[in-house]
Amino acid sequence: MAEEEPHPYDLEPIKPLLDFDLSKFAFVEGMDAVVVNQSTLVGGLSIVQAKRYSKVVGVNHVRELAGAVEEKKAGRGILVTTSWFAKGCRTKAREHGRIDGAELKHLLKEHLGEDTLIGIEGRPANSGSTS
């Protein structure tokens, strides 16, 4: 059986080249990260800011992240904290990725199998992470 000729208008598949220049990012050691997903369709840059706080995280932190995402032309931003988000901040934080202490504890257990104690002194009893 003879091999079929390729269609004259058919394209040869080529793996896309995505080159993310990470040298343009300044990092605070142990506090910030840039995540790169090389997937062509859903990939890109994500900026992660980590806040090890014992007090509430306010909307100014979300705005700071939004500014970094825009400036670096990242696809998304994720704000991770050991504490919790102010009630008025949750809606704004939802526009970007946000992970509070309770969600962080769950993710550590789910993905790393680690039971973690995230203790926050002075946290008000009614400041749960419900969204």
Buried (B, 14 or more C-beta within 10 A) or exposed (E): EEEEEEEEEEEEEEEEEEEBEEEEBEEEEEEBBBBEEEEEEEBBBBBBBBBEBEBBBBBEBBEEBBEBBEEBEBBBBBBBBBBBBBEEBBEBBEEBBBBBBEBBBEBBEEEEEEEEEBEBEEBEEEBEBEE
